[in-house]
Amino acid sequence: MTNSLTGRVALVTGAGVGIGRATALLFAQAGATVGIHYHTSKAGAEEVARSIQANGGKAYLLQGDLTREADANGVVDQLIEKTGRLDILFNNAGSPLKYSTIEACSLEHWHNVFNVNATTAFLVTRRAIPHLRASKNGSIVNNLTLSIQTGGAGGGGVYAAAKGALQVMTRTLAKELAPIVRVNAIMPGVIATAHHETFSTPAKMEDYKKQTPLARNGSADEVAQAVLFLASDAASFMTGAILDINGGRFLR
């Protein structure tokens, strides 16, 4: 069993920043050709592609608003046109957009958050499934959030609900696509990325450390290692699994 991805093609959505960026770089180090999807983070995505290419790897930039069916289909289709195959899909793209209580949440905001976090994964996955089946060794990894377990306190409940839908879709797809394609998910805790620069404060980040048995917050590189594990043959007998990466902050 190995975590080598030599000869495989991977699509990483939201690959210009944070966990997506770290995972795209690690996939390339493991030998994969990587589709670098971005919506608005063009500079970050270009930097990721340049870094991969500078180290002898292959990377393709793929731009699109994945809430739009045409764009989601186009991102998958463009990668297939360039490489002829797809073996791994990491549905990483997502955002709370803004924090809101359920009571104060407008219907528009509810729809937007579900579109960004659940509909995007649905559209890309649906387009990718035939190619992942053809791979004979296809793997999907979805990016969830610890707030599914905690209820999204502090206004993150809408985001938690949307990611909860993705959690259920993970297990549904694991059954629907077995035994040809494996489908798993990661559930990160507090990870020191630009996400928390936007949605947390330095004081909150310190509080999170105190609430975590490992006494620190995680890094995007640590999460990427878990994604690589699930995507690779090292996890060949795992499907429908939700892998916690939270430093012990939530135990189940």
C-alpha positions in Angstrom: 0.0 0.0 0.0 1.3 3.4 -0.9 0.3 7.1 -1.1 2.0 7.5 -4.5 -0.2 9.1 -7.1 2.2 8.5 -10.0 0.3 8.4 -13.3 -3.0 9.7 -11.9 -4.9 12.9 -12.6 -6.5 14.9 -9.8 -8.9 17.8 -9.8 -8.7 20.1 -6.7 -11.5 22.7 -6.5 -10.6 26.0 -4.7 -6.9 25.3 -5.2 -5.6 28.8 -5.0 -5.6 29.2 -1.3 -5.5 27.3 2.0 -6.2 23.6 2.2 -6.8 23.4 -1.6 -3.5 25.0 -2.3 -1.6 22.7 0.1 -3.4 19.6 -1.3 -2.7 20.5 -4.9 1.0 20.9 -4.1 1.2 17.7 -2.2 -0.7 15.7 -4.9 1.9 16.9 -7.4 4.7 15.9 -5.1 3.1 12.4 -4.9 3.3 12.2 -8.7 -0.2 13.4 -9.9 -1.0 15.7 -12.7 -3.2 18.3 -11.0 -6.1 20.4 -12.2 -5.9 23.7 -10.3 -9.4 25.1 -10.1 -10.1 28.6 -9.0 -13.0 31.1 -9.1 -11.6 34.4 -8.0 -8.2 33.5 -6.5 -6.4 33.8 -9.9 -3.0 34.9 -8.5 -2.9 32.2 -5.9 -3.8 29.5 -8.4 -1.2 30.7 -10.9 1.4 30.6 -8.1 0.5 27.0 -7.3 0.7 26.0 -10.9 4.1 27.7 -11.3 5.4 25.9 -8.2 4.3 22.5 -9.5 5.8 23.1 -12.9 9.1 24.5 -11.5 9.5 21.1 -9.7 8.9 19.1 -12.8 5.2 18.4 -12.3 2.2 19.0 -14.5 -0.6 21.4 -13.6 -3.5 22.9 -15.5 -5.4 26.1 -14.5 -9.1 25.8 -14.6 -11.3 28.8 -13.9 -15.0 28.7 -13.2 -17.9 29.6 -10.9 -18.9 26.1 -9.8 -22.4 27.2 -8.7 -23.1 27.5 -12.4 -23.8 24.1 -14.1 -22.0 25.2 -17.3 -18.9 26.3 -15.5 -18.8 23.1 -13.3 -19.1 20.9 -16.4 -16.5 23.0 -18.2 -13.9 22.6 -15.5 -14.2 18.8 -15.6 -14.4 18.8 -19.4 -11.3 21.0 -19.9 -9.2 18.7 -17.6 -10.3 15.7 -19.5 -9.5 17.3 -22.8 -6.0 18.1 -21.5 -5.2 14.8 -19.8 -7.7 12.2 -21.1 -8.6 10.9 -17.6 -9.6 11.7 -14.1 -8.7 9.6 -11.1 -9.2 11.8 -8.0 -11.6 14.6 -7.2 -11.1 16.8 -4.1 -14.2 18.8 -3.5 -12.6 21.5 -1.5 -14.2 24.8 -2.6 -16.6 26.4 -0.1 -17.1 29.3 2.3 -19.5 30.6 5.0 -19.7 33.8 2.9 -20.7 35.6 6.1 -21.9 34.7 9.5 -25.6 34.9 10.4 -27.9 33.3 12.9 -30.7 31.2 11.5 -33.2 33.8 12.7 -31.5 36.6 10.9 -30.7 34.6 7.7 -32.3 35.8 4.5 -33.5 33.2 2.1 -31.0 34.6 -0.4 -28.1 34.0 1.9 -29.4 30.5 2.7 -29.4 29.6 -0.9 -26.1 31.2 -1.6 -24.3 29.3 1.2 -25.9 26.0 0.1 -24.9 26.7 -3.5 -21.3 27.5 -2.6 -20.8 24.5 -0.3 -23.1 21.8 -1.5 -24.3 22.5 -5.0 -20.7 23.1 -6.3 -19.7 19.6 -5.1 -22.9 18.1 -6.6 -22.3 19.6 -10.0 -18.6 18.8 -10.3 -19.1 15.3 -8.9 -21.9 14.5 -11.2 -19.8 15.5 -14.2 -16.8 13.7 -12.9 -18.4 10.3 -12.1 -18.2 8.7 -15.6 -14.5 9.5 -15.7 -13.8 8.3 -12.2 -15.5 5.0 -13.0 -13.4 4.7 -16.1 -10.3 5.1 -14.0 -11.1 1.8 -12.2 -9.4 3.3 -9.2 -11.4 6.5 -8.7 -11.5 8.4 -5.4 -13.5 11.4 -4.2 -12.7 13.3 -1.1 -15.0 16.0 0.3 -14.0 18.8 2.6 -16.4 19.2 5.6 -16.1 21.2 8.8 -16.0 20.6 12.5 -19.0 22.9 12.9 -21.2 20.1 11.7 -20.6 18.6 15.1 -20.7 21.8 17.1 -23.7 23.4 15.5 -21.8 26.3 14.0 -21.9 28.5 17.0 -21.4 32.3 16.6 -23.4 32.6 13.4 -21.9 29.7 11.5 -25.0 27.5 11.6 -26.0 28.0 7.9 -22.5 27.0 6.8 -22.6 24.0 9.1 -26.0 23.0 7.6 -24.7 23.2 4.1 -21.6 21.1 4.9 -23.9 18.7 6.7 -25.7 18.1 3.4 -22.3 17.4 1.9 -21.6 14.9 4.7 -24.8 13.0 3.8 -23.9 13.2 0.1 -20.5 11.6 0.9 -22.1 8.5 2.4 -24.8 8.3 -0.3 -22.1 8.5 -3.0 -20.0 5.9 -1.2 -22.9 3.4 -1.6 -23.9 4.5 -5.1 -20.4 4.4 -6.6 -19.1 1.3 -4.9 -17.2 -0.8 -5.6 -15.6 1.2 -8.5 -15.2 4.6 -6.9 -14.3 5.3 -3.2 -15.9 8.3 -1.5 -14.6 9.7 1.8 -14.4 13.1 3.5 -12.2 15.1 5.9 -13.7 17.1 8.8 -11.1 19.7 9.7 -11.2 21.5 13.0 -9.5 25.0 13.4 -6.9 25.3 10.7 -4.7 28.3 10.4 -5.6 29.6 7.0 -7.0 32.8 5.4 -10.5 31.4 6.2 -9.9 32.2 9.9 -8.3 35.5 9.1 -11.7 36.5 7.7 -14.1 34.7 10.1 -12.1 34.6 13.4 -10.1 37.0 15.5 -6.6 36.5 17.0 -8.3 36.2 20.4 -10.6 33.5 19.2 -7.7 31.6 17.6 -6.0 31.6 21.0 -9.2 30.4 22.7 -9.4 27.5 20.1 -5.9 26.4 21.1 -6.9 26.3 24.7 -9.9 24.1 23.8 -7.8 21.6 21.9 -6.0 18.7 23.6 -3.0 19.1 21.3 -2.8 22.7 22.4 -2.5 24.3 19.0 -4.4 24.9 15.8 -3.8 22.8 12.7 -2.1 23.7 9.4 -3.2 23.3 5.8 -0.3 21.0 5.2 -1.5 18.6 7.9 -4.9 18.5 6.4 -3.4 17.9 2.9 -1.6 14.8 4.2 -5.0 13.4 5.3 -6.5 14.1 1.9 -3.6 12.4 0.2 -4.1 9.4 2.4 -7.8 9.1 1.5 -7.2 9.7 -2.2 -4.4 7.1 -2.4 -4.2 3.3 -2.3 -3.1 3.6 1.3 -6.9 3.9 2.0 -8.0 1.3 -0.5 -10.4 -0.4 2.0 -12.0 2.9 3.1 -15.2 4.4 1.7 -17.9 6.4 3.3 -15.5 7.4 6.1 -15.3 10.8 7.7 -11.8 11.6 8.9 -11.5 14.0 11.9 -8.5 16.4 11.8 -9.1 18.6 14.9 -6.3 18.0 17.4 -8.8 16.2 19.7 -11.1 19.2 20.0 -14.0 17.0 19.2 -14.0 13.3 20.0 -16.6 10.8 18.9 
